[in-house]
């Protein structure tokens, strides 16, 4: 009897998504963060065009800008902590896709209501990504083996991506509005394509959060080191005042430039907020070796000088003076913001890092919108120049007071890495958790 052997069943190999290296993932996340923040401010030079087309008042322009800030605050508060539970990669991807949706809505905006809807979606995207990307960059940098926990480099990249992206938006919008067709549409379509492409690339980045570790219980959304609440309050206040100044240039800056300099150039209108944000990023890079206390001190010195020159430019309307004022004010604001973010990262418990950063950014980004709204309402009832003097005075005094508070309360915080080791003994992981390069907080994946 002849028996025919059946062919052996082929083993089925499960599909495994290829992963990029930690270094590649690091720069991919940085690029995604930069692109989203640039999209958030691409409208800065376009507000004057909306003002011409739809007869927007200064208050209407500021309210439309503030819609993004409100969406950002909601995103930070409600969604910014989710990456501590569901992973960094998924939240960054989702935020980019929400940004794509916002860009699509704004490209089709025919009414103020639709425009505001797009701005709210933009804010939600920023709220999802900013705190998540900041935590993600720090963790990817450690996993790549470049340095131990606590290095200033990931924080420098994060804040440079944040403020550098905010700088790229106005100049990109100004260039496209000047030389490309459909100035109120093309900028949004360009950024929609860039963010969609980056969302695909981020899908291959390594994950740094061990999602399975959170399956039995939710991580605490907001957990600080012992004695850190007062210091966190000071850092958040510094962030609030720093972004209040940058928010002024992003919202009312274009309207003021157009009115004071009597220019119709959209590129010139976008040049002023670009200068403020660009110098803020450059200042952080140039002074990256300073401790966060010295960053706050330098920032608090430049901040009021820039505000004073900004006010002076209203009496002496020269483009060069306004650019110098924007540069000095932006540089001071950038140093303040960098110092505040660095301190916030140090104050957070590792398993709640994104949640603590989300709360910080929620407070800071309220500063980008609320003070400018108040100023726009004031100048409806009084002259711009005295209103600007009062506005500059409040910001300068508030920023200096916040810096003093942050510096004083910093000394009261118990930082585990400062715990002294016993003589002639090896430091234990329990005594020195945050200073050990091989320590991995609960809920964070250990690198291979």
Secondary structure, 3 states (H helix, E strand, C coil): CCCCCCCCCCCCCCCCCCCCCHHHHHHHHHHHHHHHHHHHHCCHHHHHHHHHHHCCCHHHHHHHHHHHHHHHHHHHHHCCCCHHHHCHHHHHHHHHHHHHHHHHHHHCCCCHHHHHHHHHHHHHHHHHHHHHHHHHHHHHHHHCCCCCCCCCHHHHHHHHHHHHHHHHHHHHHHHHHHHCCCCCCHHHHHHHHHHHHHHHHHCCCCCCECHHHHCCCCCCCCCECCCCHHHHHHHHHHHHHHHHHHHHHHHCHHHHHHHHHCCCCHHHHHHHHHHHHHHHHHHHHHCCCCCHHHHHHHHHHHHHHHHHHHHHHHHCCCHHHHHHHHHHHHHHHHHHHHHHHHHHHHHECHHHHHHHHHHHHHHHHHHHHHHHHHHHHHCCCCCHHHHHHHHHHHHHHHHHHHHHHHHHHHCCCCCHHHCCCCCCCCCCCCCCCCCCCCCCCCCECCCC
